[in-house]
Amino acid sequence: MKNIYILYITMDTKTILLYYLGLVFVAASLHRIWLFEDREREKNVVLKLPPFSDILIIVFEFIVGVLLLTNSKYKYQALFFLFIFLIVGSILIAVYNMDTLMKTYSDAFTYQPTFMSFALHLAYIVMIGAILWDTFLKRK
Protein backbone atom coordinates (compact mmCIF):
# COMPACT_ATOMS: atom_id res chain seq x y z
CA MET A 1 0.00 0.00 0.00
CA LYS A 2 1.33 3.42 -0.95
CA ASN A 3 1.79 6.06 1.76
CA ILE A 4 0.07 9.38 1.11
CA TYR A 5 1.47 12.43 2.86
CA ILE A 6 -0.90 15.37 3.01
CA LEU A 7 1.57 17.72 4.63
CA TYR A 8 5.26 17.40 3.92
CA ILE A 9 7.35 20.08 5.54
CA THR A 10 11.12 19.92 5.62
CA MET A 11 11.98 22.74 7.98
CA ASP A 12 14.72 22.30 10.51
CA THR A 13 14.80 23.86 13.96
CA LYS A 14 16.81 26.84 12.81
CA THR A 15 14.35 27.67 10.04
CA ILE A 16 11.36 27.43 12.39
CA LEU A 17 13.05 29.75 14.88
CA LEU A 18 14.08 32.21 12.15
CA TYR A 19 10.48 32.46 10.90
CA TYR A 20 9.21 32.83 14.46
CA LEU A 21 11.67 35.66 15.16
CA GLY A 22 10.75 37.30 11.86
CA LEU A 23 7.07 37.32 12.82
CA VAL A 24 7.86 38.64 16.30
CA PHE A 25 9.92 41.57 15.04
CA VAL A 26 7.58 42.57 12.22
CA ALA A 27 4.74 42.51 14.76
CA ALA A 28 6.83 44.54 17.23
CA SER A 29 7.56 47.20 14.62
CA LEU A 30 3.88 47.47 13.68
CA HIS A 31 2.94 47.64 17.35
CA ARG A 32 5.31 50.57 17.86
CA ILE A 33 3.82 52.43 14.89
CA TRP A 34 0.24 52.23 16.14
CA LEU A 35 0.78 52.64 19.88
CA PHE A 36 2.54 55.99 20.03
CA GLU A 37 2.10 56.52 23.79
CA ASP A 38 3.65 53.13 24.63
CA ARG A 39 6.49 53.88 22.26
CA GLU A 40 7.13 57.27 23.85
CA ARG A 41 7.05 55.77 27.36
CA GLU A 42 9.51 53.07 26.33
CA LYS A 43 11.84 55.59 24.71
CA ASN A 44 11.70 58.30 27.40
CA VAL A 45 11.08 56.43 30.65
CA VAL A 46 12.05 52.79 30.30
CA LEU A 47 15.15 53.00 28.10
CA LYS A 48 15.90 56.75 28.27
CA LEU A 49 16.81 56.97 24.60
CA PRO A 50 17.43 60.13 22.54
CA PRO A 51 14.74 61.76 20.39
CA PHE A 52 13.78 59.96 17.17
CA SER A 53 15.47 56.74 18.26
CA ASP A 54 12.03 55.15 18.31
CA ILE A 55 11.75 55.65 14.55
CA LEU A 56 15.11 53.95 14.05
CA ILE A 57 13.99 51.04 16.23
CA ILE A 58 10.78 50.63 14.19
CA VAL A 59 12.70 50.61 10.91
CA PHE A 60 15.36 48.26 12.29
CA GLU A 61 12.82 45.78 13.69
CA PHE A 62 10.79 45.78 10.49
CA ILE A 63 13.83 45.26 8.25
CA VAL A 64 15.21 42.47 10.44
CA GLY A 65 11.80 40.78 10.58
CA VAL A 66 11.36 40.91 6.81
CA LEU A 67 14.90 39.63 6.21
CA LEU A 68 14.17 36.66 8.47
CA LEU A 69 10.73 35.96 7.00
CA THR A 70 12.01 36.07 3.43
CA ASN A 71 15.01 33.88 4.26
CA SER A 72 17.31 36.59 2.90
CA LYS A 73 20.98 35.88 2.36
CA TYR A 74 21.58 38.69 4.89
CA LYS A 75 19.56 37.04 7.66
CA TYR A 76 22.61 36.13 9.75
CA GLN A 77 24.02 39.65 9.60
CA ALA A 78 20.59 40.91 10.66
CA LEU A 79 20.54 38.41 13.53
CA PHE A 80 23.97 39.56 14.66
CA PHE A 81 22.87 43.21 14.88
CA LEU A 82 19.59 42.17 16.50
CA PHE A 83 21.57 40.19 19.08
CA ILE A 84 23.68 43.27 19.91
CA PHE A 85 20.61 45.56 20.09
CA LEU A 86 18.82 43.10 22.40
CA ILE A 87 21.83 42.96 24.71
CA VAL A 88 22.04 46.77 24.86
CA GLY A 89 18.29 47.06 25.43
CA SER A 90 18.40 44.48 28.21
CA ILE A 91 21.26 46.32 29.91
CA LEU A 92 19.35 49.62 29.68
CA ILE A 93 16.22 48.04 31.15
CA ALA A 94 18.23 46.55 34.02
CA VAL A 95 20.10 49.79 34.74
CA TYR A 96 17.06 52.08 34.72
CA ASN A 97 14.34 49.73 36.00
CA MET A 98 15.83 47.20 38.42
CA ASP A 99 13.18 47.80 41.09
CA THR A 100 10.35 47.10 38.62
CA LEU A 101 12.16 44.02 37.30
CA MET A 102 12.46 42.63 40.81
CA LYS A 103 8.74 43.19 41.45
CA THR A 104 7.70 41.36 38.27
CA TYR A 105 10.35 38.64 37.94
CA SER A 106 7.82 35.86 38.60
CA ASP A 107 6.25 36.49 35.17
CA ALA A 108 9.17 34.58 33.66
CA PHE A 109 8.65 31.47 35.76
CA THR A 110 4.92 31.20 36.41
CA TYR A 111 1.77 31.76 34.41
CA GLN A 112 0.45 35.20 35.26
CA PRO A 113 -2.51 37.08 33.79
CA THR A 114 -0.19 39.39 31.84
CA PHE A 115 0.59 39.47 28.15
CA MET A 116 4.32 39.29 28.93
CA SER A 117 3.83 35.99 30.75
CA PHE A 118 1.74 34.68 27.87
CA ALA A 119 4.28 35.80 25.23
CA LEU A 120 7.22 34.36 27.14
CA HIS A 121 5.52 31.01 27.60
CA LEU A 122 4.51 31.03 23.93
CA ALA A 123 8.19 31.52 23.09
CA TYR A 124 9.04 28.50 25.26
CA ILE A 125 6.41 26.48 23.35
CA VAL A 126 7.86 27.50 19.98
CA MET A 127 11.42 26.69 21.04
CA ILE A 128 10.50 23.31 22.51
CA GLY A 129 8.25 22.54 19.53
CA ALA A 130 11.08 23.35 17.12
CA ILE A 131 13.45 21.05 18.99
CA LEU A 132 10.88 18.24 19.09
CA TRP A 133 10.09 18.79 15.39
CA ASP A 134 13.75 18.52 14.51
CA THR A 135 14.24 15.49 16.72
CA PHE A 136 11.16 13.38 16.04
CA LEU A 137 9.03 14.64 13.16
CA LYS A 138 11.39 15.91 10.50
CA ARG A 139 11.94 13.53 7.64
CA LYS A 140 15.53 12.55 7.24
Secondary structure, DSSP 8 states (H G I E B T S, - for coil): -----S------HHHHHHHHHHHHHHHHHHHHHH-HHHHHHIIIIIS---TTHHHHHHHHHHHHHHHHHTT-TTHHHHHHHHHHHHHHHHHHHHHHHHHHHHHSGGGGTS--SSHHHHHHHHHHHHHHHHHHIIIIIS--
